[in-house]
Amino acid sequence: MFDFLNRLLPSSLKIGILGRNSIYGTVGLTVRAIIQAGYLLLMSRWLGVTGYGTFAGSVALAVLAAPLASWGMPLLLAKWVARNRLSAGGMWATALIQVVVVGSLLSGLTLLVSMMFHQAIGMWSMLLLGVSELLLLPIAQVATGQCFAFERGLASLAAMCVVPSFRLVAALAAVLLGFEGLVTAAVLMHFAGSILGCAASVWLVGTVVGWPSWRKRLPLWVSAREGAGYAVGGLVATSYLEVDKVLMLQLLGGAIVGPYTVAFRVISLFGMPVSALISATLPRLMASHRTPGQAKTFRLVLTSALLYGCAAGLVILVIAPIIPMVFGVGFRESVRYSLLFAPWPILFALHQAYAARITACDRQRARVLIEGVVMILMIVSNVALLRRLGPDASILVLLAAEVMMTFGCLLVGRKAVRAL
């Protein structure tokens, strides 16, 4: 398809490998967004407002630690494989071992934390959610990173969709078989879909890119040391989007979390194409570090992300009123939350673009510091304001956090570029 288009386009507009992979990544995340939207709709209808709020809040607790599960391996794969493809088999083996070890430890830790906070679901259900989000899903994410590192855009598209697809199939099977809409049943289906999706992603990488080379793997302590900065960076870079729902479940209850989470999940779908663009271009930004080509690539990323964010914000204003028609009248309050979220895609796009630049310029510690400080401020602000203002407080805090992180990354990025 791309070869045919390139024959029709002038030389200045031809689609290269980077463009193809960005398109594949965007399509993959769009498909995944559609799948997740179907999963969201099915689960919210099946469980009801309070049940879905409890389920979503419990998942959010596990997701908080998810960026630590791979201990930075997706970015390490992008960095090492992009610069030396002969290391791919050994790094893939290293990634699998590291995810199993770290993910298992985090699953146990999440279970202990949930018991301390008297989580609304049972111990075994929380353990299954922990394994799903901290062990099985991270393996699929590392598989996607391996495909991106090889610039295999079509394989990346498939890898990023397998776990959501199997989760949707498992939940749909439960509904069709007449399972009662209980949180425990939802957890079992979530876990079953995660197992199948994880296995499919490993098989995909093996057939398309290559199987793990266990003899060439790095010692665990070496990969753990190399990935520490990326792991902590990933924690603060993604967990800031989930911490509000955990706090809200504890302070306000599942009935409040349900409509808020539906609104956020709908809006967060619009951030996926931005994530696809960053995932596709980050290996290229890393490989072109200290060369003039990086500036050109970054300008393309920034312009594309900004234009998309503006378009997404306008679409949100249009679709927000139809949320109760799709999810049910119990989610009427989701409309107002969605409208308040409308500026978020623009701010998220800018934040991710400037953050990717400083990561590519080997300023990961600065990114961790910026996003870590802002995340702490978010937690403190939510604790102080949630009981007074309700979910509106979380939305305002998130928008302010995106602004602060954008400016912080912008300033560090400019300084890093001038130092070259």
SVG drawing of the C-alpha trace seen along z (x, -y; Angstrom):
<svg xmlns="http://www.w3.org/2000/svg" viewBox="-31 -27 59 47">
<polyline fill="none" stroke="black" stroke-width="0.4" points="0.0,0.0 2.7,-2.5 4.8,-1.7 1.7,-2.4 1.2,-5.8 4.8,-6.7 4.7,-6.3 1.8,-8.8 3.3,-11.3 6.1,-13.8 9.5,-13.0 9.1,-15.6 5.9,-13.9 7.0,-10.2 6.3,-8.1 9.4,-6.6 10.0,-3.9 9.4,-6.4 6.2,-7.6 5.0,-4.0 5.7,-3.0 4.0,-6.1 1.0,-5.2 1.0,-1.6 1.4,-2.7 -1.5,-5.1 -3.7,-2.5 -2.7,0.0 -3.6,-2.3 -6.8,-3.3 -7.8,0.3 -6.8,0.9 -8.8,-2.2 -11.9,-0.7 -11.3,2.6 -10.9,1.0 -14.0,-1.2 -15.9,2.0 -14.5,3.5 -15.4,0.4 -18.9,0.4 -19.4,4.1 -18.0,4.0 -19.9,0.9 -23.2,2.3 -22.5,5.7 -21.3,4.5 -23.4,1.3 -22.2,-2.0 -21.0,-0.9 -19.7,2.5 -17.7,0.9 -16.4,-1.8 -15.1,0.8 -13.5,2.9 -11.9,-0.2 -10.6,-1.5 -9.0,1.8 -7.4,2.1 -6.1,-1.4 -4.3,-0.4 -2.5,2.4 -1.8,0.1 0.0,-2.4 3.0,-0.1 2.8,1.2 5.5,-1.0 8.0,0.6 7.1,4.1 9.3,4.2 12.0,2.0 12.5,-0.2 12.9,2.7 10.7,1.2 13.0,-1.9 16.1,0.1 15.1,2.3 14.5,-0.8 17.9,-2.1 20.0,1.0 18.3,2.7 18.1,-0.5 21.9,-0.9 22.9,2.8 20.3,5.3 22.6,8.2 21.7,7.8 18.0,8.4 17.8,12.0 19.7,11.5 17.8,8.4 14.5,10.1 15.5,12.9 16.7,10.3 13.4,8.5 11.3,11.6 13.3,12.6 13.3,9.1 9.5,8.8 8.8,12.1 11.0,11.3 10.0,7.7 6.3,8.3 6.0,11.1 7.4,9.1 5.2,6.1 2.1,8.4 2.8,9.5 3.5,5.9 0.2,4.7 -1.7,7.4 -0.2,6.3 -1.0,2.6 -4.6,3.5 -5.0,5.4 -3.7,2.3 -6.2,0.0 -9.0,2.5 -9.6,2.8 -13.3,3.5 -12.5,6.8 -11.2,10.0 -7.5,11.0 -7.5,13.5 -9.2,11.2 -6.7,8.5 -3.9,11.0 -5.3,11.9 -5.5,8.2 -1.9,7.7 -0.6,10.6 -2.7,9.3 -1.4,5.8 2.1,6.3 3.2,9.5 1.1,10.5 0.4,7.1 4.0,5.8 5.3,8.8 3.0,7.9 4.2,4.3 7.8,5.3 6.9,7.4 5.5,4.3 8.7,2.4 10.8,5.2 8.8,4.8 9.1,1.0 12.9,1.3 13.1,3.3 10.8,0.8 8.3,3.6 5.2,1.4 2.7,4.0 3.9,6.5 3.8,3.7 0.2,3.0 -0.7,6.6 1.3,6.9 -0.3,3.9 -3.8,5.2 -3.6,8.8 -4.2,8.4 -7.2,6.0 -8.6,8.3 -8.5,11.4 -9.8,9.5 -12.8,8.3 -13.5,11.8 -13.3,13.3 -15.7,10.7 -18.1,11.2 -18.0,14.9 -19.0,14.4 -21.9,12.2 -23.2,14.6 -22.9,17.6 -25.1,15.8 -22.5,15.1 -23.8,12.8 -22.4,9.2 -20.2,9.6 -16.8,8.0 -15.2,11.4 -16.4,12.7 -15.1,9.7 -11.7,10.2 -11.6,13.8 -12.4,12.9 -9.8,10.1 -7.2,12.5 -8.0,15.2 -7.9,12.7 -4.5,11.4 -3.0,14.9 -4.1,15.6 -3.0,12.2 0.4,12.5 1.1,15.9 0.0,14.5 2.4,11.6 5.4,13.8 4.6,16.0 4.2,13.0 7.7,11.7 9.2,15.1 7.8,15.6 8.3,12.1 11.5,10.8 13.1,13.8 13.0,15.9 14.8,15.2 18.5,16.0 18.9,17.2 22.7,17.7 23.2,14.1 21.0,12.5 22.4,9.9 22.8,10.6 19.8,9.5 21.7,7.0 23.1,5.4 19.8,4.9 18.2,3.8 20.9,1.1 20.5,-0.1 16.8,-0.2 16.4,-1.9 16.1,-5.4 13.7,-4.4 11.6,-2.4 11.2,-5.2 10.6,-7.6 7.9,-5.3 6.3,-5.1 5.8,-8.8 5.1,-9.3 2.1,-7.1 0.9,-6.5 0.0,-10.2 -3.0,-9.4 -4.3,-6.6 -3.6,-7.8 -6.7,-10.0 -9.0,-7.0 -7.3,-5.1 -7.7,-8.0 -11.2,-8.7 -12.3,-5.1 -10.9,-5.4 -12.3,-8.9 -15.6,-9.0 -16.6,-5.4 -17.3,-3.3 -20.5,-5.1 -18.5,-8.3 -15.6,-6.6 -17.8,-4.8 -19.0,-7.9 -15.6,-9.6 -13.7,-6.6 -15.9,-6.2 -15.3,-9.8 -11.6,-9.5 -11.4,-6.2 -13.3,-7.7 -11.0,-10.8 -7.8,-8.8 -8.6,-7.0 -7.7,-10.2 -4.2,-10.1 -3.4,-6.8 -2.4,-8.2 0.0,-10.5 1.5,-7.5 1.8,-5.7 3.7,-8.6 6.1,-8.8 6.7,-5.0 7.4,-4.9 9.7,-7.9 11.6,-7.5 14.0,-4.9 14.8,-7.3 15.3,-10.2 17.6,-8.1 19.6,-6.8 20.0,-10.4 21.2,-11.8 23.9,-14.4 23.1,-14.8 21.2,-17.5 18.6,-14.9 17.2,-14.8 15.9,-18.4 14.1,-17.7 12.5,-14.6 11.5,-16.4 9.8,-19.2 7.8,-16.7 6.7,-14.9 5.8,-18.2 3.8,-19.6 1.9,-16.3 1.1,-15.9 -0.1,-19.5 -2.3,-19.4 -3.8,-16.1 -4.4,-17.3 -6.3,-20.3 -8.5,-18.1 -9.1,-15.6 -10.2,-18.4 -12.8,-19.5 -14.1,-15.9 -14.5,-15.5 -16.8,-18.5 -19.0,-16.8 -19.1,-13.3 -19.4,-14.1 -23.2,-14.5 -23.8,-11.0 -22.0,-9.1 -25.2,-8.4 -26.9,-7.1 -24.1,-4.5 -23.2,-3.6 -26.6,-4.2 -28.4,-6.9 -26.4,-6.1 -23.4,-7.8 -25.0,-11.1 -22.4,-12.9 -19.8,-11.6 -20.8,-14.3 -19.7,-17.2 -16.5,-15.4 -15.7,-14.8 -16.3,-18.5 -13.9,-19.5 -11.3,-17.0 -11.5,-18.6 -8.2,-20.5 -6.3,-17.4 -5.3,-15.9 -3.6,-19.1 -1.6,-19.4 -0.9,-15.7 0.5,-15.9 2.8,-18.7 4.0,-17.1 4.8,-13.7 6.6,-15.4 8.9,-17.5 9.4,-14.6 10.4,-12.3 13.1,-14.8 14.8,-14.9 14.7,-11.1 16.3,-10.9 19.0,-13.4 20.0,-11.2 18.4,-13.5 16.1,-10.9 17.0,-11.8 15.7,-15.3 12.5,-13.9 12.1,-11.7 12.6,-14.6 10.1,-16.9 7.4,-14.3 8.0,-12.9 7.7,-16.2 4.5,-17.0 3.1,-13.7 3.7,-14.3 2.0,-17.6 -1.0,-15.9 -1.4,-13.4 -1.3,-16.1 -3.7,-18.3 -6.2,-15.5 -6.1,-14.5 -6.8,-18.1 -9.5,-18.9 -11.4,-15.7 -13.8,-15.8 -14.5,-19.5 -14.8,-19.7 -15.4,-16.0 -14.1,-14.6 -13.9,-18.1 -10.8,-18.7 -9.0,-15.7 -9.6,-17.0 -8.3,-20.5 -5.3,-19.1 -4.5,-16.8 -4.7,-19.7 -2.4,-21.9 0.0,-19.0 0.3,-18.6 1.1,-22.3 3.8,-22.1 5.4,-19.0 5.3,-20.5 7.1,-23.6 9.6,-21.7 10.5,-19.3 10.6,-22.2 13.2,-24.1 15.4,-21.0 15.1,-20.0 16.3,-23.4 19.2,-23.4 20.1,-19.8 20.0,-20.8 22.2,-23.9 24.8,-21.8 25.3,-19.5"/>
</svg>
